[in-house]
């Protein structure tokens, strides 16, 4: 334990149990951002960051598959407070370097404890604090801490393993089946026939990175995905840098321009979806081989932005197809065979290696067993307060980012909100804050965490029943619009009766 944390810690309710005022769960992009904001806005508050992994970065630490990179530009996926100086789409290595700079520049390393997997957290109404149980991953040691406020920054999916469906005959396949999320170090792709199941951002990133190495790479998709093709550069950023504009100004100007352009695309998806569909399809047609069946392989059945639109820097996936190193097949899987995959059409794809880029499993509040005075808390029984807190759960906030814009845009806003809420507790002389439905909210219609008509990727649809509900009015909505929330959250009324203080 670092000296800084030791000096600021105090004894908890149990003799020898360390107590901190804020406990941040996760040292990924959300948790590091939360830690930064606390040091800036509450420098005297005692806090610690716990993470189950061996290092910081979350997704960027665990994902080791070839070509892994961001699918969001770093002017918005980077923090508001830390200028991004590289190309818009960055590799995992570049993102980890950026996060390392944030940690070093703000002396956050002394606050982070790795290999601490939190298993349970129980709120005591009498003691007005959480008791958090954790296991030190490499030793098995059980650790207990208490905290006044629990800040959940563990992301939204399970890091330990990805989602792989079960198909008949998988046990008979004589090759190797791997998931990108748990990429094996000993895999050899040279000269191998590789089938990548899936067509989202992971598959579109992985295939160009391996196509020149393996004998052939086939993208096997059940249904098509929409793609943006863009150069991995930003003309406005390049111009401002040539003019020696300060990095902070360049970052903010380009950030605003990226958000503005994203809002225009989202608005077009809502108001003129078929016009946007035609635009997206036509922009990729010229990058594909002559005579390619674009309608079959790259015209999704859903509306644009009903699922995330994947980004292809410089159209690299299509370049691999033009060169004959990669191809796409759109079909259903009937079964695995000893030598490949049999499709519903009767065709068989021969494969030495099958990569299941089939997504991940949603993790609700880090899969931590939450309880209040020993009574289990089921998140599905709660109603979200602004997509940050949950009815009946005291002194806890959670970061869940945007679907159509960068995760970090919302992480920054939530950090501002939580820090303002902590200051408000101090001003009130209160120690506990709990979201509660007001009398006028008791009969409101409750809906799912995400409206499937608005956004419906598989990982959400599989796990929606585990998520908190949302209402039909402010402040019980989980908004997915940065343009609205950047003005709404900083001005949110903390005394509108939706928050109970004690």
Buried (B, 14 or more C-beta within 10 A) or exposed (E): EEEBBEEBBEEBEEEEBBBBBBBBBBBBBBBBBBBBBBBEBBEEBBBBBBBBBEBBBBBBBBBBBBBBBBBBBBBBBBBBBBBBEBBBBBBBEBBBEBBBEBBEEBEBBBBBBBBBBBBBBBBBEEEBBBBBBBBBBEEEEEBBBBBBBBBBBBBBBBBEEBBBEEBEBBEEBEBBBBBBBBBEEEBEBEEBBBBBBBBBBBBBBBBBBBBEBBEBBBBBBBEBBBBBBBEBEBEEBEEBBEEEBEBEEBBBBBBEBBBEEBBEBBEBBEEEBEEBBEEBBEBBEEBBEEEBEBEEBBBBEBBBBBBBBBBBBBBBBBBBBBEEBBBBBBBEBBBBBEBBBBBEEEEBBEBBBBBBBBBBBBBBBBBBBBBBEEEEBEBBEBBBBBBBBBBBBBBBBBBBBBBBBBBBBBBBBBBBBBBBBBEBBEEEEBBBBBBBBEEEBEEBEEBBBBEEEEBBBBBBBBBBEBBBBBBEEEBBBBBBEBBEBBEBBEEBEBEEEBBBBE
